[in-house]
């Protein structure tokens, strides 16, 4: 069974020069799509990616990453909307390039779909009440 998950990888400084993504592809037959990256040799790195493949290979690839010291987070844990601060003004709807925000017609409330979010950060800048936060 094929799966696809969006994850955030935190690389320790000693791993940023290593061919980690290459190993995921070659050794574990996984496909990837890089959504956001900040990786410099000798510094802590961050990579937001969608990783796809067969469940068994995915599990082996994740095990490989953790054994090498790469910390892994689910992407949905990193994009947070503070419901108490959100005024449902809709400023985020037009700015979002992936359509992760939509307006619920009956209630006029702004809905947020974590699965469509690519962590670009545009909603954080556009949100007047500062209800959107990105955590990496």
MOKA-V907727 format. One line per field, one symbol per residue. psi: psi as a letter, one per 40 degrees, with the letter a starting at -180 (. if undefined). A space follows every 10 residues. Layout:
# MOKA-V907727
psi=???
This chain:
# MOKA-V907727
psi=hiihihihhh hideeeeigd dddddddefi iihhdiighh heihihhhih hiaidddddd dddddddeeh hhihddeehh hhdddhefde dddddheefe iihhddefih ihhddehefd eddddehdef ehihh.
